[in-house]
């Protein structure tokens, strides 16, 4: 987070993914576009889908719970998923940067 983002909070959001019907599968491109947009804006840090496609975990950044709910509601598939969230004390991660070659 940048210096002016010091008051932002991190939340781990867990979504229960329903059985993927043809209707829901058609929503995937819009869902992905919204996720990409949130990541560019720094509102979503990560988005992970379980191997069995029943759970999604997302690390999101917001000023408060109200803003978090607004962000969650922007995701096109949210009306079809149950979700829960927890505020995090901190989240550590490793950012792998490819080694640069001077050749």
C-alpha positions as CSV (number, residue, x, y, z in Angstrom):
1,X,0.0,0.0,0.0
2,X,1.1,3.5,-0.7
3,X,1.6,6.2,1.9
4,X,-1.8,7.8,1.2
5,X,-3.5,4.4,1.5
6,X,-2.5,4.0,5.2
7,X,-6.2,4.0,6.3
8,X,-7.2,1.2,4.0
9,X,-8.1,-2.2,5.5
10,X,-7.5,-5.6,4.0
11,X,-10.2,-8.2,3.9
12,X,-10.2,-11.9,3.0
13,X,-13.5,-12.7,1.2
14,X,-14.6,-16.3,0.7
15,X,-17.3,-17.0,-1.9
16,X,-19.3,-20.2,-2.2
17,X,-19.5,-20.9,-6.0
18,X,-22.8,-22.6,-7.1
19,X,-22.9,-25.3,-9.7
20,X,-21.8,-23.6,-12.9
21,X,-24.7,-23.6,-15.3
22,X,-24.6,-22.3,-18.9
23,X,-26.1,-19.1,-17.6
24,X,-23.3,-18.6,-15.1
25,X,-20.6,-19.6,-17.5
26,X,-21.8,-16.8,-19.8
27,X,-21.1,-14.4,-17.0
28,X,-17.4,-15.5,-16.6
29,X,-16.0,-13.0,-19.1
30,X,-17.7,-10.0,-17.4
31,X,-16.6,-11.4,-14.0
32,X,-13.0,-11.6,-15.2
33,X,-13.1,-8.1,-16.7
34,X,-14.4,-6.7,-13.4
35,X,-11.7,-8.5,-11.4
36,X,-9.0,-7.2,-13.8
37,X,-10.4,-3.6,-13.3
38,X,-10.4,-4.0,-9.5
39,X,-6.8,-5.3,-9.6
40,X,-5.6,-2.4,-11.7
41,X,-7.3,0.0,-9.3
42,X,-5.7,-1.8,-6.3
43,X,-9.0,-2.8,-4.8
44,X,-8.4,-6.5,-5.3
45,X,-5.0,-8.0,-4.6
46,X,-5.7,-11.7,-5.3
47,X,-8.4,-13.9,-6.6
48,X,-8.1,-17.7,-6.3
49,X,-10.5,-20.5,-7.3
50,X,-10.3,-24.0,-5.7
51,X,-9.6,-27.0,-7.8
52,X,-13.1,-28.3,-7.4
53,X,-14.5,-24.9,-8.4
54,X,-16.6,-24.6,-5.2
55,X,-14.7,-21.8,-3.4
56,X,-13.2,-18.5,-4.4
57,X,-10.9,-16.5,-2.1
58,X,-10.1,-12.9,-2.7
59,X,-8.0,-10.4,-0.9
60,X,-9.6,-7.0,-1.2
61,X,-8.7,-3.6,0.0
62,X,-11.3,-1.0,1.2
63,X,-11.6,1.9,3.7
64,X,-14.4,0.1,5.6
65,X,-16.9,-2.7,5.4
66,X,-19.4,-0.5,3.6
67,X,-16.9,0.1,0.7
68,X,-16.0,-3.6,0.7
69,X,-19.7,-4.6,0.2
70,X,-20.0,-2.1,-2.6
71,X,-16.9,-3.7,-4.3
72,X,-18.3,-7.2,-3.8
73,X,-21.6,-6.1,-5.3
74,X,-19.8,-4.9,-8.4
75,X,-18.8,-8.5,-9.3
76,X,-21.4,-9.8,-11.8
77,X,-21.6,-13.2,-10.2
78,X,-22.1,-12.0,-6.6
79,X,-25.9,-12.3,-6.7
80,X,-25.5,-16.1,-7.3
81,X,-22.9,-16.7,-4.6
82,X,-22.9,-16.7,-0.8
83,X,-19.9,-14.9,0.7
84,X,-18.3,-14.2,4.0
85,X,-15.4,-11.9,4.9
86,X,-12.9,-11.2,7.6
87,X,-10.8,-8.2,8.2
88,X,-7.1,-9.1,8.3
89,X,-4.4,-7.8,10.6
90,X,-1.9,-8.2,7.8
91,X,-1.2,-10.2,4.7
92,X,2.3,-11.2,3.6
93,X,3.1,-12.3,0.1
94,X,6.1,-12.8,-2.1
95,X,6.3,-10.9,-5.3
96,X,8.4,-12.8,-7.8
97,X,10.2,-10.6,-10.2
98,X,11.9,-12.4,-13.2
99,X,15.7,-12.1,-13.2
100,X,16.8,-9.6,-15.9
101,X,19.5,-10.6,-18.3
102,X,21.9,-8.0,-19.5
103,X,22.7,-10.1,-22.6
